[in-house]
Amino acid sequence: MSDDGFEQILDGFYPYRRTTRSHRVVPAEPIDRAAILAEIAGMSRAEDAQGDSGTVSGSLYCGDHDHYAFLGQVFDLYSHANVLQRDMYPSATKFEAEIIAMTSDLLHGTGVGVVTSGGSESLITALYAYREQARADRGVTAPNVVLPRTAHVALDKGAHWMNIEVRHAPLTDGYLADVAAMEALIDENTIALVGSAANYAHGLIDPIEEIAALAASRGIGMHVDGCLGGLLLPWIERLGYDVPLWDFRVPGVTSISADTHKYGYALKGSSVLLYRSKDLRKHQYFTYPDWPGGLYLSPGLAGSRSGGIIASTWAAMLATGESGYLDAADAIMRTAVTIRAGIREGIPALRVIGDPTFLVAFAAAEPAGGAEPLDIYLVNDSLKAQGWRMNSLQLPPALHFCVTRPNTQDGVAERFLEALRIAVAYAEEHRGEPAESGAMYGFGGTPQGNATLAAVMSGVLDAMHEVAPDTAPDPAPDPAHT
Ligand SMILES: Cc1ncc(COP(=O)(O)O)c(C=O)c1O
């Protein structure tokens, strides 16, 4: 690759390296607060612009800067507080317990749960609780968990860390968990079954009643990953949309994760993990009476935690209220329905995957007469060029639009459909050419490809933890010093 090409890649990855100073050491003298704020504000404004315009799938759930400012005020009051010290900060117990109670009420739970830092922590913690339960109650030492292919990958991550075997069940033709296939994977070492409501890739709700009945019949628990849909589906159901039962009303569902930092419209860094019973929850607790540092008791992974997140999550729920959540859900569903119908009825080159609610995944349709389907990643190239940021999927190649509040602005759905038509025409015109987005298309499926891909992916993670390389010949001047 030419030096220019490499410099361009670096600029893409570290866009601020030419306009801000990269700090490799703590500055000798304090930098003026106003200058620091100005520098951050510039980055934040630039980075928010696309999300606020409504052209981004998922990622930003609220989009209301007055709401963020209010949450910022609340955060400010407790940002410095370490809620581990409950004698100093008993308010944390009130906030946390009430977040759990409100979420549990929505999902028809028993009021038992914990607050975690996000969806991944909730899923991994649930997995841990089931592993410990199976070890304590049944002596399971080589645990496995059975989940559909679409279950969130954080479960694979947690299982990898905790030495739990993951048994992936295939999907039905309708892209839902195949319950018979799940049953075939269960053995005496299975610690739990998992289903999603809704899953990340296609926004579909697995047949939770069937999976839960299967789990109950085998004497094991069932976790429902409601990280994405948990704080939206109850409102969608109340609005009269068709939502199959998936929460604690289903016997056999023993735990649910629901992310307050997604459709709860809280700041990033919070999720709720609910259990049907205290007995299951206690398996995630850690107590250690023999430490010189004192009697140690901890509910989950975190040690010190900022009170700001807990207080602002509580405040987000109160300040949104039932009517706020219902209005948001109504606007989100109207937008999603317009997009879903627009693709189904107006863009024959594409097909909507399954029968989704708020998240619409779409792939290339199989054309009649055996012709090659479109390359969906070429469609994404054009959408990107037109300013839209979709989520790219694989297995099968597809894109999804997870509708959130910023997308409910007037005209966004219609503009998206128009952009999608243009993108499909672009993909038709460029058939056979390699797509820029999803460039790994067809590469990840071979064992050798996956090994290479894993090496490249680790390299990207390395790069994400490195200070931007200097620009040649001189690094950028430090605006904070000018
Ligand atoms: C269904 C589902 N589960 C879990 C997660 C993980 O959540 P987090 O990114 O908060 O760790 C996500 C994230 O999008 C999700 O969609």
The ligand as an SDF file (V2000), in Angstrom:
LIG
                    3D

 16 16  0  0  0  0  0  0  0  0999 V2000
  -30.5520   -8.1430   21.9670 C   0  0  0  0  0  0  0  0  0  0  0  0
  -29.3090   -7.5320   22.5790 C   0  0  0  0  0  0  0  0  0  0  0  0
  -28.7450   -8.1160   23.6510 N   0  0  0  0  0  0  0  0  0  0  0  0
  -27.6380   -7.6240   24.2260 C   0  0  0  0  0  0  0  0  0  0  0  0
  -27.0430   -6.4810   23.7380 C   0  0  0  0  0  0  0  0  0  0  0  0
  -25.7640   -5.9840   24.3820 C   0  0  0  0  0  0  0  0  0  0  0  0
  -25.9930   -4.7870   25.0280 O   0  0  0  0  0  0  0  0  0  0  0  0
  -24.7970   -3.7990   25.4650 P   0  0  0  0  0  0  0  0  0  0  0  0
  -24.2600   -3.2410   24.1910 O   0  0  0  0  0  0  0  0  0  0  0  0
  -25.4840   -2.8040   26.3200 O   0  0  0  0  0  0  0  0  0  0  0  0
  -23.7780   -4.5830   26.1900 O   0  0  0  0  0  0  0  0  0  0  0  0
  -27.5960   -5.8480   22.6420 C   0  0  0  0  0  0  0  0  0  0  0  0
  -26.9660   -4.6510   22.0720 C   0  0  0  0  0  0  0  0  0  0  0  0
  -27.3920   -4.0830   21.0890 O   0  0  0  0  0  0  0  0  0  0  0  0
  -28.7580   -6.3850   22.0370 C   0  0  0  0  0  0  0  0  0  0  0  0
  -29.3220   -5.8210   20.9670 O   0  0  0  0  0  0  0  0  0  0  0  0
  1  2  1  0
  2  3  1  0
  2 15  2  0
  3  4  2  0
  4  5  1  0
  5  6  1  0
  5 12  2  0
  6  7  1  0
  7  8  1  0
  8  9  2  0
  8 10  1  0
  8 11  1  0
 12 13  1  0
 12 15  1  0
 13 14  2  0
 15 16  1  0
M  END
$$$$
